[in-house]
Amino acid sequence: MKLCVAENIGFCFGVERALKTVEEYLKKERSVYSLGELVHNRNVVERLEEKGLKVLHDNDPIPEDAKDSVLVVRAHGVPPRILKELEKNFKRVIDATCPIVLKLFERAKAAKEAGYTVIVFGDENHDEMRALKGHVEDAIITTRPLALRGRICVLSQTTMSLDDFLSFGAEILKASEPTEFLFLNSVCEVTHRREVEVKKMAFECDLIVVVGGKNSSNTKKLARIASKTTRVLHVQDASELEGFDFKRFRKIGVTAGTSTPLEDVNLVVKKIRLGG
């Protein structure tokens, strides 16, 4: 059995930035909250909770100790209206929205103000897309191409597949009657590099193990892409590999989402080498 580990693993810049921000405030503040899961990875969230982080979910009431607490906004962002409300209630609110996500929000808002119909290739239930709707209320968020007219601006959720986004844009252009057609690539380059790498690995390996959160959009994307070519296991961590027979595979590839800790990947690699 040969083992191949992807070069592009570990936290992306946006996740790393959000985690460092939270850990810094946990050291110096008595009470620190995050709005929702800071990143889409159960292990990471649990480790932060062990250090004292409290997770405030969207529909939770404002905690009694809010005036003495710091709140960190997750990497996926939050609608401006909610951000302003939180700032009224908490001692301090730290916006840890990923800069690449912020750029998407800014581009969507600018397009709307310029008179374009804004259509975004994405999952309307994803945290990033719910935040975007707070910036552009009538943005159309979908994965199904629509026939539109007039001035059209096409953007993407940052964690989507670039190939799928390109196809989406082409189908909209074909079906629509635009007076102007603005296509802006807002797919995160870091997630795209992992997408390209896993495609290559899938052709070379007879099993790909994808490590990361089951609710992580970019991690699920990697599993979906690889599954078009070879067998795939998507696991949260090494504990899900117990008893799996790896010896029957000729070559195994390992990759991970942008919110997956490097230590989780290393434990999976170790488990595979031990044979499951």
N, C-alpha and C positions, 0 to 999 in steps of 0.2 A: 504493500500500500504506500502510495506517495501522497504527501500532504502539501497543499499550496495555500498560503495565507495572503490575502489581498494586501497590497501596499497602502491603499487608502482606507485606513481604519482609525478608530479613536474619535474623540469629540471633534465636531466642527467648531469654527470660531465662535459662532453665535451661542452654542450650548456651553462651550468653555467659559465664555464671558459671563453668561447668566449664573453658572455655578460658582465662579469665583466671587461674583458680587454677593451672592447669598452667604457663602462661607465667611466672607469678610465681616458681614453684618452680624452673623451668628456669634462671632468672637467678641463683639463690642456692644451689642444691644441685648437687653433683657428679654425682649419678645420680638420674633421675626415671623412674618407670614408670607406665603406665596399665594398669588391668585391662581387657583387651579394647580395642576401638576406643572412644576417648573419646566420639565421636559417629558416627552412620552417614553419614559422608561421606569418601570416599577422599582427596579433595584436601586436606581439613583435616587428616586423619591424617598424610598424607605431609609436609605443611608442618611439622607439629609434630615429626615424626621428623627432619627436616632440622635442627631446632633442638636435637635431642638426646634427645627423648622415646623411650623404649623401650616397646614394647607387649608386655604379658604376657598370653597367651591362657589361657583357663580351664584347660586341661589341661597347661599348661607347668609344669615343676618350678620350685620357688622358686630364683631366681637366686643365685649365690654371693655377690654383693655386696649382698644384701637388707638386711643389718644396717647398711649405710652408705647406703641408698637410701630415697627417698620414693616411696610408691605412691599414685596418685590413682584413686579409684573412679569409674567412668564415670557419666554423667548418668542412665542407666537403672537404676542401683542394683545391689545384690548381696545374696544371702541372708545373714542375720545370722551364720550358722555360718561361712561363708567369710570374712566380714569379721573375725570374732574370730581366725580362724586366721592371716589376713594380718597382723593387729596383733601377733601373737606373733613374726613373722618379719622384718618390715620395721622400719627405724628409725622411720618415721612413716607412718601411713595417713591420707590426707585423703579424706573422703567428699564427693564432688561430686555426689551424687544430686540430681536436680532436686526442688525443694520440692513441686511438684505431684505428682510420682511418690511421694515420701515420704508425702504426704497420702493417696494411694490405699492404700498399704501399711497405714497406721494405721487407716483406715476398714475395710479388710478384716479386719484383726486384731481390731478392736473388735467387729465384727459376729459373728465366729466366737466370741469370748469371751462374747457375749451369747446364744449358742445358735442362731444362724442358719446355714443352709446357704449358703455363699458361692459364687456363680457369677459369673464374670467374662467379659465379652465381649472376646475377644482371641485372639491367636496364641500358643499355648503354647510355641512355639520362639523367641519374641521375648525379648531380654535382660530387658526390664522384667517380663515374665510369669514368667520363670525366677526372677527375684529375688523376686517376690511369693510364689511357692510356698515360698520359704524362710521367709516370715512366716506363711503359712497353708498348711500342707502339703497339706491335703485340699481346697483351693479347686478348684472346677471351672472350667477355662479352655477356652472353646469359642466358636465362632461359630454353632453349631447349637443352636437353642432346645430345651430339655429339659422333660419333664413332671416336676415335683417336688411334694413334699408338706411340710407343716409351715411353719416359719419360714424365709422365703427372702429373701436379700439379693442384689440384682443390681447389679454394678459394671461398669466398662469400663476396658480399657487406655486410657491417656491419649491415645494418638494415633489412636484409631478415629474413624469418622464418627459424628457425633451422631445423624443421621437413622437410620443403620443400628442404632445402639444403642437408640434409642427403639423401633424395630420389633422388635428382639430382645427387649426387656423386655415389650412388649405380647404377643408370641407366647408367652413363658414364662407370663405371667399367665393367658392364655387356656387353655393346655394343662395348667396345674398346679392343685393343690388346696391353696392356702396358708391357714394359720391367721393368718399375718402376711406382708405383702409389702413389703419395703423396697427402693425403687429410688433409688440414689444416683448422680447424674450426676458421673462422675469424668473426663469428656473434657476435655482441656486447652482453655481458652477461646481461646488464641492459635491453635491448630490449627483450631479451629472457625471463627474469623473468616476464615481463609484458605479454608476449605471453602465458606463462604457466598459469598466474593468470586469464587472460581473458577467457581462455578455461574453467576453473573451474567455473567462474562466469556465463558463457553462459549456462551451464547445470542447474544452480540454478535459473536463472532469466528469465522472459519472455520478457524483454527488456534490451538491453545494450546501453547506451549512451556513445559514444566515442568522446572525446573532443580534438580538435587539427586541425592543418593546413590541408586543402584539398590537398595540394601538398607535404605533409610529408609522406615519404615512411613508416616509422615505425608506424605512426598513421593509415594510410590506411590498413596496415597489421593487426592491432588489429581489425579493423572493419570487414575485410574479414574473419578472423578466427572466430569471434563471430557469423557472419552471417551464418556459416555452421550449427549452432545449434539453434539459436534463432533470434528474431527480433532485428535489429540494427538501431540506429540513429547516423550518424557521423556529428557532428556540429563543426563549428569553435568556437562558443561561445554561451552564453545564449540567445542572440538576435534571434537565429534561432529556439528557442523553443516556441516562442510566440504563444499562442492559442492551443498548443498541449495538448491533453487530457491524462494526466498521470494516472488518477484515475482508469482507466479500467485495469491497469496492477497490478498483484499480487506482484511482486518483480522486482525492477529496479536496475540494476548495472551501475556504472559510472567508466570509466577508461579514460586514457589520454596518448597521445604520449610524447616522451621525450623532445619535444620543446614547450610543452604547459605550460604556467604559472600556478602556483597553484591557483592564484586569479581567473583565468578563470574557473577552475574546481569548485571552491567554489561558484561562481556565478551560474553555471549550477545546482549544488546541491540545492542551495537556490530556484532557479526557479522551479525545480521539486517538492520540498517540498510545494511550494505555489500552485502547481497544473497546472503549465503551463501558 
